[in-house]
Amino acid sequence: MRILIKGGRVIDPKTNTDKVLDVYIENGIIEEIGEDISKKFEDLSELTVIDAKGKVVSPGLVDMHCHLREPGQEYKEDIESGTKAAAMGGFTSVACMPNTNPPIDNAPIAEYVINRAAQVGKVNVYPIGAVTKGLKGEVLADIGELKFAGVVAISDDGRPVQNANIMRRALEYADMFDTLVVSHCEELELLDGGVMNEGYMSTYLGLKGISNAVEDVQIARDIILAEETKTRVHICHVSTKGGVELVRQAKKRGVNVTCETCPHYFTLTEAAVDGFNTNAKMNPPLRTQEDLEAIIEGLCDGTIDVIATDHAPHHIDEKNLEFDKALNGIIGFETALGLGITYLVKTGKLTLSELICKMALNPANLLSINKGMISEGKPADIIIFNPDEEYTVDVNSFSSKSKNSPYDGYRLNGKVEYTIVNGKIVVNQGILL
C-alpha cells in the first residue's frame, strides 16, 4: 500500500518538527517527508491520498502501561478488542502488564501474547514480564529468559514488590539485561484496607481512606534502591504531590529514575467518587486538587516523563457493586489523547509537541522500541487528528469490551481520524477497519 498524507501539520518531537508537510509511505515505511511531494507523481490515483489540511499528523501514541487481560480474563478484554480500542484512541503501540492468568512470568506466556497479537492485534503489542514468579513477590522470575522471549520491561503491576531485598535484586538483574523495572509503588501495611483517598470525601462517605504515604513511602524506597545500585527504575502512575517531589529531587541528584502519570490524575479529584461512583475507583486513588495541581506542575517541568493510560477493563458486574467490593481501575485508550489536549494543551500547560513527546517518544525510548517518531526510513506508525474539533465521549460506542470510564458525556477535543500502523490504515475517518 502506498499512502500520501497531504498538507498536514507534522509534529515530531524527536526532530523538533512542527510544520505543514507531506508524508509519503510505501510498503509500511516512511519513504519521504517534505513539501509538495504530490508533484512527483504523475497519477495520484495509484495512491491512497489523505487530505490532512488543518489537521495534525503525529507519531502514533505509545502506551507503556495497559492491561489487555489475555490470557485468562478475556471476558473483560482480550488482545483483539483491546488493540481495537487502542487504535481508536491513536495508540499504535502498547505494552501490556503481566497480571494475567496465568501471569507473564515465563517465556511461553510471553511468546503466547506476542504470537496472539501478531494474529489478531490491530496495533503493535509488547508484553511486560513479571518481576517475581506468580506476582507473589517472593522469588524472582527468570528475567533473562523473559528478555530473550521478547518482553520490553518487567513489573509486578497490580501489586508492589513488598520485599525491599527482592526489589534490589530485581534492579540489579534487570540492569544486566538492560531491562527497565516498572514499579507499582504501594506500601501494603500502610494501605490497611483503604479503598479511596484519605481526606474529606472518605470521611463524608464513611469509606476507609488511603493516605498519600502509602504511595510515597514506596517511591522513596525504590529511589533509594536505584541510587544505591546505580540502576534505573520507572515509577508507575504517580498520583501524589509528595511522589512528584521525591522524583524531582532524585533527578536533581542524578538518580536514574523516571515516572509516569495517567490522565485521570490531572483531570479528576476525589470529588468524582461522590455518590459512591465505582467508575472513579482506582489504584492509586483519585487525590485532592493540591495533588492534581502538583501532577500538572510535574508534567510541565519535566519531572513526569510519560502519560500512560493504565487501561484497566472490568466487566460491569465487577463495578456494579458496593464501593468497598468493586474492583479498581478504568479504561483509558479512547479518552487519553482527548483529555491531554483538552486539559493540558488547550489550557496552555503543555504544547502539542510536548504532549506527544510524553505520549509517544518518551515511552518508546524508555521501552527501547523503535517507535514514537515520524522519520524517513522508519515504520509508518502515524495518527491524524484535529485538535480543535470537539466531541462528546460515549462509552457505549467504545471498541473496548468494558465500559468502566468516569468520562461518559465529557466534551473533549482531538478525536482521532486516522490511525496507521506499519503503513496499514486501521482507523479511517474515525471508523475502525
BAROKE-372995 format. One record per residue (C-alpha): x, y, z. Coordinates in steps of 0.2 Angstrom, whole numbers, padded with zeros to 4 digits, always signed. Example, Ala and Ser with C-alpha at 12.3 -4.5 7.8 and 13.67 -1.06 7.14 Angstrom:
+0062-0022+0039+0068-0005+0036
% end
This chain:
+0000+0000+0000+0006+0017-0005-0001+0032+0005+0002+0050+0003-0003+0062+0018-0005+0079+0011-0003+0096+0019-0005+0091+0037+0004+0099+0052+0018+0087+0055+0023+0087+0073+0038+0076+0078+0046+0079+0095+0061+0069+0090+0067+0081+0077+0058+0096+0084+0047+0097+0068+0031+0107+0068+0027+0112+0050+0015+0109+0036+0022+0095+0026+0018+0079+0016+0022+0062+0021+0024+0048+0008+0023+0030+0014+0027+0014+0004+0027-0004+0010+0025+0001+0028+0039+0013+0028+0040+0032+0028+0049+0035+0012+0049+0054+0012+0044+0069+0022+0043+0086+0013+0034+0100+0004+0023+0096-0011+0028+0078-0013+0012+0075-0023+0020+0084-0038+0032+0070-0040+0018+0058-0045+0010+0059-0062-0005+0049-0057-0011+0051-0039-0025+0038-0042-0012+0025-0039-0010+0031-0021-0021+0032-0006-0021+0051-0003-0026+0058+0014-0030+0076+0014-0024+0082+0031-0026+0101+0029-0030+0109+0045-0025+0093+0055-0011+0086+0065+0000+0072+0058+0009+0065+0073+0019+0049+0078+0007+0035+0084+0005+0036+0103+0014+0023+0113+0006+0017+0129+0019+0009+0141+0006+0004+0154-0010-0005+0150-0020-0021+0154-0026-0032+0139-0032-0046+0151-0027-0060+0139-0024-0074+0144-0036-0079+0157-0048-0064+0158-0055-0062+0141-0072-0058+0147-0066-0041+0152-0054-0038+0137-0044-0048+0125-0029-0043+0114-0041-0041+0099-0053-0030+0107-0040-0020+0117-0030-0016+0102-0045-0010+0093-0049+0002+0107-0030+0007+0107-0031+0011+0088-0047+0021+0090-0038+0031+0103-0022+0034+0092-0011+0022+0100-0001+0012+0088+0010+0003+0101+0005-0004+0118+0015-0013+0132+0003-0024+0142+0006-0028+0160+0009-0046+0166-0005-0048+0179-0015-0060+0168-0020-0078+0172-0008-0086+0171+0004-0071+0173+0018-0067+0161+0031-0074+0172+0039-0086+0159+0044-0087+0141+0030-0097+0134+0017-0085+0141+0026-0070+0134+0028-0079+0117+0009-0083+0118+0005-0064+0119+0017-0059+0105+0010-0073+0094-0008-0069+0098-0005-0051+0095+0003-0055+0078-0013-0065+0073-0027-0053+0079-0019-0037+0085-0023-0020+0077-0008-0012+0084+0010-0017+0090+0009-0026+0106+0024-0028+0118+0022-0039+0134+0029-0033+0150+0036-0048+0161+0034-0051+0179+0047-0046+0192+0043-0061+0203+0035-0079+0200+0017-0078+0201+0017-0060+0205+0019-0066+0223+0034-0055+0227+0044-0070+0234+0055-0077+0221+0062-0068+0206+0056-0073+0189+0069-0078+0176+0072-0060+0170+0085-0066+0156+0073-0079+0149+0059-0066+0149+0070-0053+0140+0075-0066+0126+0057-0071+0124+0053-0053+0119+0047-0043+0135+0051-0025+0135+0051-0022+0154+0047-0031+0170+0034-0026+0183+0023-0034+0196+0010-0021+0192-0006-0023+0202+0004-0027+0217+0020-0020+0224+0036-0029+0226+0035-0028+0245+0051-0036+0250+0065-0022+0248+0079-0035+0246+0070-0044+0231+0067-0027+0223+0085-0023+0225+0090-0040+0217+0077-0036+0203+0085-0020+0199+0102-0027+0198+0097-0042+0187+0087-0031+0176+0102-0020+0173+0112-0034+0167+0099-0037+0154+0096-0018+0150+0078-0021+0155+0068-0007+0163+0060-0011+0180+0042-0003+0181+0037-0001+0199+0020-0001+0206+0023+0009+0222+0011+0004+0237+0015+0000+0255+0003-0014+0259+0004-0012+0278+0000+0006+0277-0014+0003+0264-0023-0007+0278-0039-0010+0268-0041+0008+0261-0052+0010+0246-0051+0028+0241-0041+0044+0245-0040+0048+0264-0047+0065+0267-0064+0075+0267-0073+0064+0254-0068+0047+0263-0074+0054+0279-0090+0061+0271-0094+0044+0263-0089+0034+0278-0076+0024+0267-0059+0019+0274-0045+0030+0267-0028+0028+0258-0016+0041+0263-0003+0048+0252+0011+0040+0262+0005+0023+0255+0012+0028+0238+0026+0040+0244+0035+0028+0256+0037+0015+0242+0043+0028+0229+0056+0034+0242+0062+0016+0244+0064+0012+0226+0073+0029+0223+0085+0024+0237+0087+0007+0230+0090+0014+0212+0103+0026+0219+0112+0013+0229+0113+0001+0215+0116+0014+0201+0102+0006+0191+0087+0013+0183+0069+0012+0189+0052+0018+0182+0038+0023+0194+0021+0019+0189+0005+0030+0189+0011+0044+0201-0004+0052+0209+0003+0062+0224+0011+0079+0227+0024+0070+0238+0028+0057+0224+0031+0071+0211+0043+0080+0223+0053+0064+0228+0056+0060+0209+0060+0079+0206+0073+0079+0219+0080+0062+0215+0083+0068+0197+0092+0083+0203+0104+0071+0212+0107+0061+0196+0097+0046+0201+0092+0036+0186+0073+0037+0189+0058+0041+0178+0040+0041+0181+0023+0042+0173+0006+0048+0177-0011+0045+0170-0025+0056+0163-0036+0053+0177-0023+0061+0189-0023+0078+0180-0041+0079+0176-0051+0072+0192-0050+0073+0210-0058+0063+0225-0074+0073+0222-0078+0061+0207-0081+0047+0220-0096+0057+0227-0111+0046+0226-0101+0030+0228-0096+0031+0209-0086+0015+0207-0081+0021+0189-0070+0033+0199-0062+0019+0210-0044+0016+0205-0027+0012+0212-0019+0024+0216-0035+0033+0221-0040+0050+0214-0032+0063+0226-0035+0081+0230-0035+0097+0220-0017+0100+0228-0011+0084+0221-0019+0086+0204-0010+0103+0203+0007+0095+0208+0004+0082+0194+0002+0096+0181+0017+0105+0188+0027+0089+0186+0022+0087+0168+0026+0105+0164+0044+0105+0172+0049+0088+0165+0048+0078+0182+0035+0067+0175+0041+0059+0159+0026+0049+0152+0007+0050+0151+0001+0032+0151-0017+0026+0152-0016+0011+0164-0031+0005+0154-0039-0007+0166-0055-0015+0159-0068-0023+0171-0085-0032+0167-0100-0022+0173-0104-0034+0186-0086-0031+0194-0090-0012+0195-0109-0013+0199-0106-0017+0217-0104-0009+0234-0089+0003+0233-0078-0007+0245-0081-0023+0234-0079-0015+0217-0063-0018+0208-0050-0004+0205-0047+0003+0188-0054+0012+0172-0052+0010+0154-0041+0024+0146-0037+0020+0127-0051+0030+0119-0050+0046+0130-0032+0048+0134-0027+0060+0119-0043+0070+0121-0040+0073+0139-0022+0078+0136-0027+0090+0123-0042+0097+0132-0034+0099+0150-0016+0102+0146-0014+0109+0128-0030+0120+0127-0026+0127+0145-0008+0132+0139+0000+0120+0151+0009+0110+0138+0012+0112+0119+0005+0099+0107+0023+0094+0104+0026+0092+0122+0011+0081+0125+0015+0070+0110+0033+0068+0117+0026+0062+0134+0013+0050+0125+0024+0044+0111+0043+0047+0110+0047+0046+0129+0038+0029+0132+0046+0022+0116+0063+0027+0122+0061+0020+0139+0055+0003+0132+0069+0004+0119+0057+0001+0105+0059+0009+0088+0043+0019+0089+0036+0036+0094+0044+0046+0079+0040+0052+0061+0056+0049+0052+0061+0043+0034+0066+0025+0034+0056+0021+0050+0040+0011+0051+0024+0021+0047+0015+0022+0064+0006+0038+0062-0010+0046+0068-0020+0061+0061-0032+0071+0072-0040+0089+0073-0035+0096+0090-0049+0109+0088-0063+0098+0085-0075+0094+0099-0084+0078+0103-0094+0070+0116-0087+0054+0125-0100+0040+0123-0093+0024+0132-0106+0014+0123-0098+0017+0107-0081+0012+0113-0072-0003+0105-0066-0010+0122-0077-0024+0129-0078-0015+0145-0086+0002+0148-0079+0007+0165-0075+0025+0162-0079+0041+0173-0079+0052+0157-0095+0047+0149-0103+0063+0142-0087+0074+0144-0084+0086+0130-0066+0084+0123-0055+0090+0109-0045+0080+0097-0054+0064+0091-0043+0053+0081-0047+0052+0062-0034+0041+0055-0023+0028+0063-0009+0020+0053+0000+0005+0059+0016-0001+0050+0009+0008+0034-0008+0000+0036-0024+0011+0039-0033+0003+0053-0044+0018+0058-0051+0028+0043-0061+0044+0046-0064+0039+0063-0070+0021+0058-0061+0006+0063-0057-0005+0048
% end
